[in-house]
Structures are given as C-alpha cells and as structure tokens.
Amino acid sequence: MQVLLINGSPHQKGSTYTALSEVARQLEAEGVTANLQHMGSKPIRPCIGCFKCFETGYCVYKDDPANEFVDLLEAADGLIVGSPVYYAGPNGALTCLLDRMFFGKSGKYALKPAASVAVLRRGGASATFDRLNKYFTISSMPVVSSSYWNSVHGTNPDEVVQDLEGMQVMRNLARNMAWLLKCIEAGRGTVPLPEAEPKVMTNFIR
Ligand SMILES: Cc1cc2nc3c(=O)[nH]c(=O)nc-3n(C[C@H](O)[C@H](O)[C@H](O)COP(=O)(O)O)c2cc1C
C-alpha cells in the first residue's frame, strides 16, 4: 500500500514539508509506504478548459509536472495534499496543478482515500482545508479525517514542530488513512464496489 503526499509549497523543506513528514513517518510506522513529492517552485500553468484531457486522460501541456502527478496518483492507493495558506486559501500554483490533475481524469482516482492539510502562520486554515477537500468529494474519493480539521501552525519548520496538537493531528490522520487502506484491502473481492450509474449532467438551462 502506498500513499502519495504532495507538498504544495514552493519551499521544498519548509513548514508544509515538516507537517507532511510527520504524516509520512506515521504512515511508514503503520506499514504503509509514503511517497512525499514536492510540487516544485517553477511556474505551473492554469487549466485552459480545452477538454482534451477528456479524450486522452492527460493535460495538453507537458512542460510542468501535472501529468507526472496524474501517473503518481493513479499508481497510489491514497492521497494527502498539503498547502501553505496564502490569503486564507491554498497556494494558487497548487490549485493550478490540482485543477489539471483532476479535470477529465478523476475517474482514475475514484475510491482512493484522500485528505488535505493546511499549514499557516495564523488564519485561513479552515477555508483552505475546505477548498482542497472539494477535489476529493467531487471525485468519489473517501475523505479521511483526523482529530481536528487538518492544520498545523508555524511560519517555519522550527515553529511547526512546536505545534504539538497540530503534529498529533498529522499522526492521527496517518493512522486513520492506514486503517482505511487496510479495510479496503481486506474487503477487496468480497465487498462489491458501489454501482456506477451513467453520469447525469443537468446544467440548469431549459
Ligand atoms: C503570499 C503569502 C500569503 C500568506 N497568507 C497567509 C494567510 O492568509 N494566513 C496565514 O496564517 N499565513 C499566511 N502566510 C504564511 C504561510 O502560510 C506560512 O508561513 C507557512 O508556514 C508557509 O509554509 P511553507 O514553508 O511550506 O511555504 C502567507 C505567506 C505567503 C508567502
């Protein structure tokens, strides 16, 4: 079993990395492989709404890591996305990446458990957490919870590790993710998958 963790900060070893590393350590302790990947700090294109990915399963733009992350998530059993809070929301570069990872491709990720983590100095954690969870709840991905709304406070790694409750929330998130993955594995071939009805699209135009 393997979980993909995406560090959605431009800082490779900053606060978000520190929070996700605590999740990764606990996942490994539970016998689950943690694949912690940095999104990088190079420009990431926004989605241009061309819908080509609905035909190919990949984004037309190949000059940033979006398609690599599509493959990494397809190969993973679960997903955890971490973001620094920027103006009470996720990092814009991360939402560009996630828009292009999910749009037209989310069928590949259905039933993979997922969670988000907000990392911040002071305010906007809950709005960031909600925004990131939207990618999962539209994609039939069960959202894994913890013992609080997943956030850790600090402006740098030294401060992050002093948020003892936040770090515990990270470990509990990892424990719950590992437990759910093991339940899914135990039920494979025994518990039938939910029926997938043909998709209905109602655009409110009559
Ligand atoms: C552009 C920008 C906007 C920010 N906005 C917020 C904010 O709204 N609320 C907050 O608490 N911290 C805010 N911060 C602080 C970061 O969330 C915080 O320093 C975090 O630890 C950075 O994580 P990182 O080291 O993984 O990048 C902002 C930082 C930047 C660069």
The ligand as an ORCA input file, in Angstrom:
! r2SCAN-3c Opt
* xyz 0 1
  C       1.741     35.062     -0.224
  C       1.593     34.559      1.165
  C       0.354     34.656      1.789
  C       0.173     34.175      3.082
  N      -1.078     34.231      3.636
  C      -1.276     33.723      4.877
  C      -2.588     33.713      5.449
  O      -3.587     34.117      4.843
  N      -2.723     33.212      6.700
  C      -1.655     32.740      7.418
  O      -1.854     32.330      8.544
  N      -0.401     32.689      6.891
  C      -0.186     33.167      5.635
  N       1.060     33.099      5.067
  C       2.153     32.454      5.831
  C       2.400     30.978      5.393
  O       1.203     30.250      5.277
  C       3.286     30.285      6.425
  O       4.494     30.992      6.591
  C       3.618     28.843      6.103
  O       4.293     28.294      7.206
  C       4.487     28.687      4.861
  O       4.660     27.299      4.573
  P       5.841     26.728      3.649
  O       7.154     26.938      4.402
  O       5.553     25.295      3.447
  O       5.802     27.504      2.380
  C       1.272     33.605      3.785
  C       2.513     33.509      3.160
  C       2.676     33.981      1.869
  C       4.030     33.839      1.195
*
